[in-house]
Amino acid sequence: MLSAEEIMQLLGSLIWLLAGVGVFIVGMNFMGDALEKSAGHNIKQFINNYSFICYRFALTNKR
């Protein structure tokens, strides 16, 4: 059985892990927003064109 000190250390480690994941997610959100602002229209157009080419190839097996 774990002692009270070991349980507290485990809970502290779990809190630090969750905080690190939270900071990572917030950072990714900020980075995604900045990327969308800087090149949003061009990226959306590229993805739409590329997706259409892939779907057309998959459905018709033609380029």
WOHUSUL-V81220 format. One line per field, one symbol per residue. burial: I if it has 9 or more other ideal C-beta (glycine too) atoms within 8 Angstrom, else O. A space follows every 50 residues. Layout:
# WOHUSUL-V81220
burial: ???
This chain:
# WOHUSUL-V81220
burial: OOOOOOIOOIOOOOOOOOOOOOOOOOOOOOOOOOIIOOOIOOIOOOOOOO OOIOOIIOOOOOO
